[in-house]
Amino acid sequence: MPLKETDPEIHSLIGKELQRQQDCIDLIASENYTPSSVLEATGSVLTNKYSEGYPGKRYYGGNEFIDAVETLAIERAKKLFGADHANVQPHSGSTANYCAYSALMEPGETLMGMELSQGGHLTHGSPVNFSGKAYKVASYSVDRNTEMLDYDQIRKQAMEQKPKVIVCGYTAYPRTVHFERFREIADACGAYLLADISHIAGLIAGGAHPSPSKYADVITTTTHKTLRGPRGAIIMCKADFAQKVDKAVFPGAQGGPLDHVTAAKAVCFHNAMRPDFREYAHQVVKNAKALADELNSQGLRLVSGGTDNHMVLVDLTSLGITGKDAQTVLERAGIICNRNTIPYDTQKPFVASGIRLGTPAMTTRGMKESEMKETASLLLKALRNRDSADALSSIKKEATALCSRFPIYGDYRV
């Protein structure tokens, strides 16, 4: 029986969420709209199967077609990113990083990654995360003046700390990551190099950001951000690390893989090899620059002065509003984003002095530079009229009208 009849409450909530997505400007840098082909694979009968192990080496019978699906996903991931080996089973980016660390180092050894408040991720050594509890952490920061990576300073710190693993790739860094510089640093101090490209994987696949494939020992990425795939992750590595990575995933951290999600990942990689995806990736960057330029021209300070990728980090100090309050105000105006600390922030992370904006989702809808400028104006108008319920209501109507020109999933309804 259809969901509408068996569970009308959930059916209704899914419908409302679809409508919210249709009507709101989504500027969350880690969100996107998956193609209907990815939704179809994710909702397929593959969810019924159990398949602990790897293709050709399962602990359950009946995996003939599951093996073919996973093998296809592996080969497509390797081709897309130029990797020697790929494991497509990790359920999330955090799990992927856990497994990668387990393959490269022992508990108590030194992990070097960017500090969370500077633009790193929880799994890059935050004390509240497993990474900060299991390993000795040597966090690096961006330069206080430029708010960009200072590779000479990172090298100096690495030579002093002698980490076993150096992590590059970030969750709130709007500039190009020079992976070759990190390779030089890792070689100089005898460390392994792990590139976490969760945010920029789609840009890399589309040729809009340099690739770490020649430089990193291990690469981790989620599949649901700029790649426009299902929620999940993969690990890629040089051939020398293949066995250790596979064992770290299964049986080290996970049991049975999510076969329906593996199929959706395969679809995602196939889509990312198409010429139109390359156009998409470059448009994401163009849109981010247009958004940044318009915000800057209207008086907002941008962390590092701008962007090279898909995101813009905005310092709200001049407007006298915190990131937490700005997030709430903008949601009332039909603009969705997330609060974010800025480098050397004086606010607590839950409050923050900034907001993080991204263009992947709205680029998927077909918006280009002119719509980004329009979006920037709506955003600023909302923040400057944050105490007026009428103004915010009016801006929300404008935001919905803009979105209506760029529908998602066509006439699809729950």
C-alpha positions as a Markdown table, in Angstrom:
| # | Residue | x | y | z |
|---|---|---|---|---|
| 1 | Met | 0.0 | 0.0 | 0.0 |
| 2 | Pro | 1.2 | 3.5 | -0.7 |
| 3 | Leu | 2.7 | 5.6 | 2.1 |
| 4 | Lys | -0.1 | 8.1 | 1.8 |
| 5 | Glu | -2.5 | 5.4 | 3.1 |
| 6 | Thr | -0.3 | 3.5 | 5.5 |
| 7 | Asp | 1.3 | 6.5 | 7.3 |
| 8 | Pro | -0.4 | 9.8 | 6.4 |
| 9 | Glu | 1.5 | 11.7 | 9.0 |
| 10 | Ile | 4.9 | 10.9 | 7.6 |
| 11 | His | 3.5 | 11.3 | 4.0 |
| 12 | Ser | 2.3 | 14.8 | 4.9 |
| 13 | Leu | 5.6 | 15.8 | 6.5 |
| 14 | Ile | 7.5 | 14.7 | 3.5 |
| 15 | Gly | 5.2 | 16.7 | 1.3 |
| 16 | Lys | 5.7 | 19.7 | 3.5 |
| 17 | Glu | 9.5 | 19.3 | 3.3 |
| 18 | Leu | 9.3 | 19.1 | -0.5 |
| 19 | Gln | 7.3 | 22.3 | -0.5 |
| 20 | Arg | 9.8 | 24.0 | 1.8 |
| 21 | Gln | 12.7 | 23.0 | -0.5 |
| 22 | Gln | 10.7 | 24.3 | -3.5 |
| 23 | Asp | 10.0 | 27.7 | -1.9 |
| 24 | Cys | 13.3 | 28.6 | -0.1 |
| 25 | Ile | 16.6 | 29.9 | -1.3 |
| 26 | Asp | 19.0 | 27.2 | 0.0 |
| 27 | Leu | 22.5 | 28.7 | 0.7 |
| 28 | Ile | 23.8 | 25.9 | 2.9 |
| 29 | Ala | 27.1 | 25.0 | 1.4 |
| 30 | Ser | 26.8 | 21.3 | 2.3 |
| 31 | Glu | 23.4 | 20.8 | 0.8 |
| 32 | Asn | 22.2 | 20.1 | -2.8 |
| 33 | Tyr | 19.3 | 18.6 | -4.7 |
| 34 | Thr | 20.0 | 15.1 | -6.0 |
| 35 | Pro | 18.7 | 14.1 | -9.4 |
| 36 | Ser | 15.6 | 11.9 | -9.6 |
| 37 | Ser | 17.8 | 9.1 | -10.8 |
| 38 | Val | 19.7 | 9.2 | -7.4 |
| 39 | Leu | 16.4 | 9.3 | -5.5 |
| 40 | Glu | 15.2 | 6.3 | -7.5 |
| 41 | Ala | 18.3 | 4.2 | -6.8 |
| 42 | Thr | 18.2 | 5.2 | -3.1 |
| 43 | Gly | 14.6 | 4.0 | -2.8 |
| 44 | Ser | 15.1 | 0.8 | -4.7 |
| 45 | Val | 14.7 | -2.9 | -3.6 |
| 46 | Leu | 18.4 | -3.0 | -3.0 |
| 47 | Thr | 17.6 | -1.9 | 0.5 |
| 48 | Asn | 16.3 | -5.4 | 1.2 |
| 49 | Lys | 19.7 | -7.1 | 0.8 |
| 50 | Tyr | 22.4 | -7.9 | 3.3 |
| 51 | Ser | 26.0 | -8.1 | 2.0 |
| 52 | Glu | 28.7 | -8.0 | 4.6 |
| 53 | Gly | 32.1 | -8.1 | 3.0 |
| 54 | Tyr | 33.2 | -7.1 | -0.5 |
| 55 | Pro | 32.4 | -8.2 | -4.0 |
| 56 | Gly | 33.3 | -11.9 | -4.4 |
| 57 | Lys | 33.9 | -12.2 | -0.7 |
| 58 | Arg | 30.5 | -11.9 | 1.0 |
| 59 | Tyr | 29.3 | -13.5 | 4.2 |
| 60 | Tyr | 25.8 | -14.0 | 2.8 |
| 61 | Gly | 24.5 | -15.6 | -0.3 |
| 62 | Gly | 22.5 | -14.0 | -3.1 |
| 63 | Asn | 24.9 | -11.2 | -3.9 |
| 64 | Glu | 25.4 | -11.7 | -7.6 |
| 65 | Phe | 23.8 | -8.4 | -8.6 |
| 66 | Ile | 24.9 | -6.5 | -5.5 |
| 67 | Asp | 28.5 | -7.4 | -6.3 |
| 68 | Ala | 28.0 | -6.0 | -9.8 |
| 69 | Val | 26.5 | -2.8 | -8.4 |
| 70 | Glu | 29.3 | -2.2 | -5.9 |
| 71 | Thr | 32.0 | -3.1 | -8.5 |
| 72 | Leu | 30.5 | -0.5 | -10.9 |
| 73 | Ala | 30.5 | 2.1 | -8.1 |
| 74 | Ile | 34.2 | 1.4 | -7.3 |
| 75 | Glu | 35.3 | 1.5 | -10.9 |
| 76 | Arg | 33.4 | 4.8 | -11.6 |
| 77 | Ala | 34.8 | 6.4 | -8.4 |
| 78 | Lys | 38.4 | 5.4 | -9.4 |
| 79 | Lys | 37.9 | 6.8 | -13.0 |
| 80 | Leu | 36.2 | 10.0 | -11.8 |
| 81 | Phe | 39.0 | 10.9 | -9.3 |
| 82 | Gly | 42.0 | 9.1 | -10.8 |
| 83 | Ala | 42.4 | 6.9 | -7.8 |
| 84 | Asp | 44.2 | 3.5 | -7.5 |
| 85 | His | 41.6 | 2.1 | -5.1 |
| 86 | Ala | 38.1 | 3.1 | -3.8 |
| 87 | Asn | 36.0 | 1.8 | -1.0 |
| 88 | Val | 32.4 | 2.9 | -1.5 |
| 89 | Gln | 30.8 | 1.5 | 1.7 |
| 90 | Pro | 31.3 | 4.3 | 4.4 |
| 91 | His | 28.0 | 5.5 | 5.6 |
| 92 | Ser | 29.1 | 9.1 | 6.3 |
| 93 | Gly | 32.0 | 11.4 | 6.1 |
| 94 | Ser | 32.8 | 11.0 | 9.8 |
| 95 | Thr | 32.9 | 7.3 | 9.4 |
| 96 | Ala | 35.2 | 7.6 | 6.4 |
| 97 | Asn | 37.6 | 9.7 | 8.3 |
| 98 | Tyr | 37.5 | 7.3 | 11.3 |
| 99 | Cys | 38.4 | 4.4 | 9.0 |
| 100 | Ala | 41.1 | 6.4 | 7.2 |
| 101 | Tyr | 42.8 | 7.3 | 10.4 |
| 102 | Ser | 42.5 | 3.7 | 11.6 |
| 103 | Ala | 44.2 | 2.6 | 8.4 |
| 104 | Leu | 47.1 | 5.1 | 8.8 |
| 105 | Met | 47.8 | 5.5 | 12.5 |
| 106 | Glu | 47.5 | 4.0 | 16.0 |
| 107 | Pro | 45.6 | 5.7 | 18.9 |
| 108 | Gly | 47.8 | 8.1 | 20.7 |
| 109 | Glu | 49.8 | 9.1 | 17.6 |
| 110 | Thr | 49.7 | 12.7 | 16.3 |
| 111 | Leu | 47.0 | 14.0 | 14.0 |
| 112 | Met | 47.5 | 17.4 | 12.4 |
| 113 | Gly | 44.4 | 19.2 | 11.0 |
| 114 | Met | 42.8 | 22.6 | 10.9 |
| 115 | Glu | 41.2 | 23.8 | 14.1 |
| 116 | Leu | 37.4 | 23.6 | 14.0 |
| 117 | Ser | 36.8 | 27.3 | 14.7 |
| 118 | Gln | 39.2 | 28.2 | 11.8 |
| 119 | Gly | 37.4 | 26.2 | 9.2 |
| 120 | Gly | 38.2 | 22.5 | 9.9 |
| 121 | His | 35.8 | 19.7 | 10.7 |
| 122 | Leu | 34.9 | 18.0 | 13.9 |
| 123 | Thr | 36.7 | 14.9 | 12.7 |
| 124 | His | 40.0 | 16.8 | 12.1 |
| 125 | Gly | 40.9 | 16.8 | 15.8 |
| 126 | Ser | 38.2 | 18.5 | 17.7 |
| 127 | Pro | 38.4 | 17.6 | 21.4 |
| 128 | Val | 34.7 | 16.8 | 21.6 |
| 129 | Asn | 35.1 | 14.3 | 18.7 |
| 130 | Phe | 36.6 | 10.8 | 18.5 |
| 131 | Ser | 39.5 | 12.3 | 16.6 |
| 132 | Gly | 40.5 | 14.6 | 19.4 |
| 133 | Lys | 40.0 | 11.8 | 22.0 |
| 134 | Ala | 41.8 | 9.0 | 20.2 |
| 135 | Tyr | 44.8 | 10.9 | 18.9 |
| 136 | Lys | 47.2 | 13.6 | 20.0 |
| 137 | Val | 46.2 | 16.6 | 18.1 |
| 138 | Ala | 48.3 | 19.4 | 16.6 |
| 139 | Ser | 45.9 | 21.9 | 15.1 |
| 140 | Tyr | 46.9 | 24.5 | 12.6 |
| 141 | Ser | 45.1 | 27.8 | 11.8 |
| 142 | Val | 44.8 | 30.4 | 9.0 |
| 143 | Asp | 46.9 | 33.5 | 9.0 |
| 144 | Arg | 45.3 | 36.2 | 11.2 |
| 145 | Asn | 45.8 | 38.9 | 8.6 |
| 146 | Thr | 45.0 | 37.2 | 5.3 |
| 147 | Glu | 42.7 | 34.5 | 6.8 |
| 148 | Met | 44.3 | 32.1 | 4.4 |
| 149 | Leu | 46.5 | 29.1 | 4.8 |
| 150 | Asp | 50.1 | 30.0 | 5.6 |
| 151 | Tyr | 52.0 | 27.0 | 4.2 |
| 152 | Asp | 55.3 | 28.1 | 5.5 |
| 153 | Gln | 53.9 | 28.3 | 9.0 |
| 154 | Ile | 52.1 | 24.9 | 8.7 |
| 155 | Arg | 55.4 | 23.4 | 7.5 |
| 156 | Lys | 57.2 | 24.8 | 10.5 |
| 157 | Gln | 54.6 | 23.5 | 12.9 |
| 158 | Ala | 54.7 | 20.1 | 11.2 |
| 159 | Met | 58.4 | 19.8 | 11.5 |
| 160 | Glu | 58.1 | 20.6 | 15.2 |
| 161 | Gln | 55.1 | 18.3 | 15.9 |
| 162 | Lys | 56.1 | 15.4 | 13.6 |
| 163 | Pro | 52.5 | 14.2 | 13.0 |
| 164 | Lys | 51.7 | 10.7 | 11.7 |
| 165 | Val | 48.9 | 12.1 | 9.5 |
| 166 | Ile | 48.3 | 15.6 | 8.1 |
| 167 | Val | 44.7 | 16.4 | 7.1 |
| 168 | Cys | 43.9 | 19.0 | 4.4 |
| 169 | Gly | 40.5 | 19.9 | 3.0 |
| 170 | Tyr | 38.0 | 21.8 | 5.1 |
| 171 | Thr | 34.4 | 22.6 | 5.9 |
| 172 | Ala | 34.6 | 26.4 | 6.0 |
| 173 | Tyr | 37.5 | 27.6 | 3.9 |
| 174 | Pro | 36.6 | 29.6 | 0.8 |
| 175 | Arg | 39.9 | 29.4 | -0.9 |
| 176 | Thr | 41.8 | 27.0 | -3.1 |
| 177 | Val | 43.7 | 24.2 | -1.3 |
| 178 | His | 47.1 | 23.7 | -2.8 |
| 179 | Phe | 47.5 | 20.0 | -2.3 |
| 180 | Glu | 51.0 | 19.9 | -3.7 |
| 181 | Arg | 52.2 | 22.2 | -0.9 |
| 182 | Phe | 50.8 | 19.8 | 1.7 |
| 183 | Arg | 52.5 | 16.9 | -0.1 |
| 184 | Glu | 55.8 | 18.7 | 0.3 |
| 185 | Ile | 55.1 | 19.4 | 4.0 |
| 186 | Ala | 54.1 | 15.7 | 4.6 |
| 187 | Asp | 57.3 | 14.5 | 2.9 |
| 188 | Ala | 59.4 | 16.9 | 4.9 |
| 189 | Cys | 58.1 | 15.6 | 8.3 |
| 190 | Gly | 57.5 | 12.0 | 7.3 |
| 191 | Ala | 53.7 | 12.1 | 7.6 |
| 192 | Tyr | 50.9 | 10.6 | 5.6 |
| 193 | Leu | 48.7 | 13.0 | 3.8 |
| 194 | Leu | 44.9 | 12.7 | 4.0 |
| 195 | Ala | 42.8 | 15.0 | 1.8 |
| 196 | Asp | 39.2 | 15.4 | 3.0 |
| 197 | Ile | 37.5 | 16.8 | -0.1 |
| 198 | Ser | 33.9 | 16.4 | 1.2 |
| 199 | His | 33.0 | 20.0 | 0.3 |
| 200 | Ile | 34.8 | 20.4 | -3.0 |
| 201 | Ala | 34.6 | 16.9 | -4.5 |
| 202 | Gly | 32.1 | 18.0 | -7.1 |
| 203 | Leu | 34.3 | 20.9 | -8.1 |
| 204 | Ile | 37.3 | 18.6 | -8.4 |
| 205 | Ala | 35.3 | 16.1 | -10.5 |
| 206 | Gly | 34.2 | 19.0 | -12.7 |
| 207 | Gly | 37.6 | 20.5 | -13.1 |
| 208 | Ala | 36.8 | 23.6 | -11.1 |
| 209 | His | 39.3 | 23.0 | -8.3 |
| 210 | Pro | 42.7 | 21.2 | -8.3 |
| 211 | Ser | 42.7 | 17.5 | -7.5 |
| 212 | Pro | 44.6 | 15.8 | -4.7 |
| 213 | Ser | 44.9 | 12.5 | -6.5 |
| 214 | Lys | 48.6 | 12.8 | -7.3 |
| 215 | Tyr | 49.5 | 14.1 | -3.9 |
| 216 | Ala | 47.4 | 12.5 | -1.1 |
| 217 | Asp | 47.9 | 9.0 | 0.3 |
| 218 | Val | 44.3 | 8.7 | 1.2 |
| 219 | Ile | 41.3 | 10.8 | 0.1 |
| 220 | Thr | 37.9 | 10.9 | 1.8 |
| 221 | Thr | 34.8 | 12.5 | 0.6 |
| 222 | Thr | 31.0 | 12.6 | 1.2 |
| 223 | Thr | 28.8 | 12.2 | -1.9 |
| 224 | His | 25.9 | 14.5 | -1.1 |
| 225 | Lys | 27.4 | 18.0 | -1.3 |
| 226 | Thr | 28.8 | 19.3 | -4.5 |
| 227 | Leu | 28.7 | 15.8 | -6.0 |
| 228 | Arg | 24.9 | 15.8 | -5.9 |
| 229 | Gly | 24.7 | 12.2 | -4.8 |
| 230 | Pro | 23.1 | 10.3 | -1.9 |
| 231 | Arg | 24.0 | 10.8 | 1.7 |
| 232 | Gly | 27.1 | 8.8 | 2.2 |
| 233 | Ala | 30.9 | 8.7 | 1.7 |
| 234 | Ile | 33.8 | 7.0 | 0.0 |
| 235 | Ile | 37.5 | 6.5 | 0.7 |
| 236 | Met | 40.1 | 6.5 | -2.1 |
| 237 | Cys | 43.7 | 5.7 | -1.7 |
| 238 | Lys | 47.0 | 4.6 | -3.3 |
| 239 | Ala | 47.3 | 0.9 | -3.9 |
| 240 | Asp | 49.7 | 0.5 | -1.0 |
| 241 | Phe | 46.9 | 1.4 | 1.5 |
| 242 | Ala | 44.0 | -0.5 | -0.1 |
| 243 | Gln | 44.0 | -3.6 | 2.2 |
| 244 | Lys | 44.3 | -1.5 | 5.3 |
| 245 | Val | 41.5 | 0.8 | 4.3 |
| 246 | Asp | 39.2 | -2.0 | 3.4 |
| 247 | Lys | 39.8 | -3.7 | 6.7 |
| 248 | Ala | 39.2 | -0.5 | 8.6 |
| 249 | Val | 35.8 | -0.1 | 7.0 |
| 250 | Phe | 34.8 | -3.8 | 7.3 |
| 251 | Pro | 35.0 | -5.4 | 9.8 |
| 252 | Gly | 36.7 | -2.5 | 11.5 |
| 253 | Ala | 33.9 | 0.0 | 11.7 |
| 254 | Gln | 30.9 | -1.2 | 9.8 |
| 255 | Gly | 28.8 | -4.3 | 9.2 |
| 256 | Gly | 26.6 | -4.6 | 6.2 |
| 257 | Pro | 26.8 | -1.8 | 3.6 |
| 258 | Leu | 23.8 | 0.1 | 2.4 |
| 259 | Asp | 23.4 | -1.4 | -1.0 |
| 260 | His | 20.7 | 1.0 | -2.2 |
| 261 | Val | 23.0 | 3.9 | -1.3 |
| 262 | Thr | 25.9 | 2.2 | -3.0 |
| 263 | Ala | 23.8 | 2.1 | -6.2 |
| 264 | Ala | 23.0 | 5.7 | -5.8 |
| 265 | Lys | 26.6 | 6.5 | -5.4 |
| 266 | Ala | 27.3 | 4.7 | -8.7 |
| 267 | Val | 24.6 | 6.8 | -10.4 |
| 268 | Cys | 26.2 | 9.9 | -8.9 |
| 269 | Phe | 29.6 | 9.2 | -10.2 |
| 270 | His | 28.2 | 8.4 | -13.6 |
| 271 | Asn | 26.4 | 11.8 | -13.7 |
| 272 | Ala | 29.6 | 13.6 | -12.6 |
| 273 | Met | 31.4 | 12.3 | -15.6 |
| 274 | Arg | 29.0 | 14.0 | -18.0 |
| 275 | Pro | 29.9 | 17.3 | -19.8 |
| 276 | Asp | 27.0 | 19.1 | -18.2 |
| 277 | Phe | 28.3 | 18.3 | -14.8 |
| 278 | Arg | 31.6 | 20.0 | -15.7 |
| 279 | Glu | 29.6 | 23.1 | -16.7 |
| 280 | Tyr | 27.7 | 22.9 | -13.4 |
| 281 | Ala | 30.9 | 22.8 | -11.3 |
| 282 | His | 32.3 | 25.9 | -13.0 |
| 283 | Gln | 29.0 | 27.7 | -12.7 |
| 284 | Val | 28.9 | 26.9 | -8.9 |
| 285 | Val | 32.2 | 28.8 | -8.6 |
| 286 | Lys | 31.0 | 31.7 | -10.9 |
| 287 | Asn | 27.9 | 32.0 | -8.7 |
| 288 | Ala | 29.8 | 32.0 | -5.5 |
| 289 | Lys | 32.0 | 34.8 | -6.8 |
| 290 | Ala | 29.0 | 36.8 | -8.0 |
| 291 | Leu | 27.4 | 36.4 | -4.5 |
| 292 | Ala | 30.6 | 37.4 | -2.8 |
| 293 | Asp | 31.1 | 40.5 | -5.0 |
| 294 | Glu | 27.6 | 41.7 | -4.4 |
| 295 | Leu | 27.7 | 41.2 | -0.7 |
| 296 | Asn | 31.1 | 43.0 | -0.6 |
| 297 | Ser | 29.9 | 45.9 | -2.7 |
| 298 | Gln | 27.1 | 46.4 | -0.3 |
| 299 | Gly | 29.4 | 46.7 | 2.7 |
| 300 | Leu | 29.7 | 43.2 | 4.2 |
| 301 | Arg | 33.2 | 41.9 | 5.1 |
| 302 | Leu | 34.0 | 38.5 | 3.7 |
| 303 | Val | 36.5 | 36.2 | 5.4 |
| 304 | Ser | 39.8 | 36.2 | 3.3 |
| 305 | Gly | 38.2 | 38.9 | 1.1 |
| 306 | Gly | 36.3 | 36.6 | -1.2 |
| 307 | Thr | 36.1 | 33.0 | -2.5 |
| 308 | Asp | 37.7 | 30.6 | -5.0 |
| 309 | Asn | 35.2 | 27.8 | -4.5 |
| 310 | His | 31.6 | 27.2 | -3.7 |
| 311 | Met | 31.3 | 29.0 | -0.4 |
| 312 | Val | 31.4 | 32.5 | 1.1 |
| 313 | Leu | 32.1 | 33.1 | 4.7 |
| 314 | Val | 30.6 | 36.4 | 5.9 |
| 315 | Asp | 31.6 | 38.4 | 9.0 |
| 316 | Leu | 28.4 | 40.0 | 10.4 |
| 317 | Thr | 30.1 | 42.1 | 13.0 |
| 318 | Ser | 29.5 | 45.4 | 11.2 |
| 319 | Leu | 25.7 | 44.7 | 11.2 |
| 320 | Gly | 25.7 | 44.1 | 14.9 |
| 321 | Ile | 24.1 | 40.7 | 14.7 |
| 322 | Thr | 25.4 | 37.2 | 15.5 |
| 323 | Gly | 25.4 | 34.3 | 13.2 |
| 324 | Lys | 22.8 | 32.5 | 15.3 |
| 325 | Asp | 20.4 | 35.4 | 15.1 |
| 326 | Ala | 21.1 | 36.0 | 11.4 |
| 327 | Gln | 20.3 | 32.4 | 10.6 |
| 328 | Thr | 17.0 | 32.7 | 12.3 |
| 329 | Val | 16.1 | 36.1 | 10.6 |
| 330 | Leu | 17.1 | 34.8 | 7.2 |
| 331 | Glu | 15.0 | 31.7 | 7.6 |
| 332 | Arg | 12.0 | 33.9 | 8.4 |
| 333 | Ala | 12.8 | 35.6 | 5.0 |
| 334 | Gly | 12.9 | 32.3 | 3.1 |
| 335 | Ile | 16.7 | 32.2 | 2.9 |
| 336 | Ile | 18.3 | 29.1 | 4.5 |
| 337 | Cys | 22.0 | 29.2 | 5.7 |
| 338 | Asn | 24.0 | 28.3 | 8.7 |
| 339 | Arg | 25.8 | 30.2 | 11.4 |
| 340 | Asn | 29.5 | 29.8 | 11.3 |
| 341 | Thr | 32.5 | 30.9 | 13.3 |
| 342 | Ile | 35.0 | 33.1 | 11.6 |
| 343 | Pro | 38.7 | 32.9 | 12.1 |
| 344 | Tyr | 39.7 | 34.0 | 15.6 |
| 345 | Asp | 36.0 | 34.5 | 16.5 |
| 346 | Thr | 35.2 | 35.9 | 19.9 |
| 347 | Gln | 31.8 | 34.3 | 20.0 |
| 348 | Lys | 31.0 | 30.8 | 21.1 |
| 349 | Pro | 30.5 | 28.3 | 18.2 |
| 350 | Phe | 26.8 | 27.9 | 18.8 |
| 351 | Val | 26.4 | 31.7 | 18.5 |
| 352 | Ala | 29.2 | 32.6 | 16.1 |
| 353 | Ser | 30.0 | 35.9 | 14.4 |
| 354 | Gly | 29.4 | 34.8 | 10.8 |
| 355 | Ile | 27.3 | 32.8 | 8.4 |
| 356 | Arg | 28.4 | 30.4 | 5.7 |
| 357 | Leu | 26.8 | 30.7 | 2.3 |
| 358 | Gly | 27.1 | 28.2 | -0.6 |
| 359 | Thr | 25.9 | 28.1 | -4.2 |
| 360 | Pro | 25.7 | 24.4 | -5.1 |
| 361 | Ala | 22.0 | 23.9 | -4.5 |
| 362 | Met | 20.8 | 27.0 | -6.2 |
| 363 | Thr | 23.1 | 26.4 | -9.2 |
| 364 | Thr | 21.5 | 22.9 | -9.5 |
| 365 | Arg | 18.2 | 24.8 | -9.8 |
| 366 | Gly | 19.6 | 26.7 | -12.8 |
| 367 | Met | 20.4 | 30.0 | -11.2 |
| 368 | Lys | 23.3 | 32.1 | -12.5 |
| 369 | Glu | 25.1 | 35.3 | -11.6 |
| 370 | Ser | 22.2 | 37.6 | -11.9 |
| 371 | Glu | 20.1 | 35.5 | -9.5 |
| 372 | Met | 23.0 | 35.5 | -7.1 |
| 373 | Lys | 23.1 | 39.2 | -7.1 |
| 374 | Glu | 19.4 | 39.3 | -6.5 |
| 375 | Thr | 19.8 | 36.8 | -3.6 |
| 376 | Ala | 22.5 | 38.9 | -2.0 |
| 377 | Ser | 20.2 | 41.9 | -2.1 |
| 378 | Leu | 17.4 | 40.0 | -0.5 |
| 379 | Leu | 19.7 | 38.7 | 2.2 |
| 380 | Leu | 21.0 | 42.1 | 3.1 |
| 381 | Lys | 17.6 | 43.6 | 3.0 |
| 382 | Ala | 16.4 | 40.9 | 5.5 |
| 383 | Leu | 19.3 | 41.5 | 7.9 |
| 384 | Arg | 18.9 | 45.3 | 7.8 |
| 385 | Asn | 15.1 | 45.0 | 8.4 |
| 386 | Arg | 15.4 | 42.2 | 10.9 |
| 387 | Asp | 13.1 | 43.8 | 13.4 |
| 388 | Ser | 10.2 | 44.2 | 11.0 |
| 389 | Ala | 7.9 | 41.2 | 10.6 |
| 390 | Asp | 6.2 | 42.8 | 7.7 |
| 391 | Ala | 9.5 | 43.4 | 5.8 |
| 392 | Leu | 10.6 | 39.8 | 6.4 |
| 393 | Ser | 7.2 | 38.5 | 5.2 |
| 394 | Ser | 7.5 | 40.6 | 2.1 |
| 395 | Ile | 11.1 | 39.4 | 1.4 |
| 396 | Lys | 10.0 | 35.8 | 1.9 |
| 397 | Lys | 7.5 | 36.3 | -0.9 |
| 398 | Glu | 10.2 | 37.7 | -3.1 |
| 399 | Ala | 12.4 | 34.7 | -2.3 |
| 400 | Thr | 9.6 | 32.3 | -3.1 |
| 401 | Ala | 8.9 | 34.1 | -6.4 |
| 402 | Leu | 12.5 | 33.8 | -7.3 |
| 403 | Cys | 12.5 | 30.0 | -6.5 |
| 404 | Ser | 9.3 | 29.5 | -8.5 |
| 405 | Arg | 11.3 | 30.4 | -11.7 |
| 406 | Phe | 13.6 | 27.5 | -11.0 |
| 407 | Pro | 11.6 | 24.5 | -9.8 |
| 408 | Ile | 13.2 | 21.3 | -8.6 |
| 409 | Tyr | 12.0 | 17.9 | -9.8 |
| 410 | Gly | 9.6 | 19.5 | -12.3 |
| 411 | Asp | 6.0 | 18.5 | -11.5 |
| 412 | Tyr | 7.0 | 15.8 | -8.9 |
| 413 | Arg | 4.7 | 15.6 | -5.9 |
| 414 | Val | 4.8 | 13.2 | -2.9 |
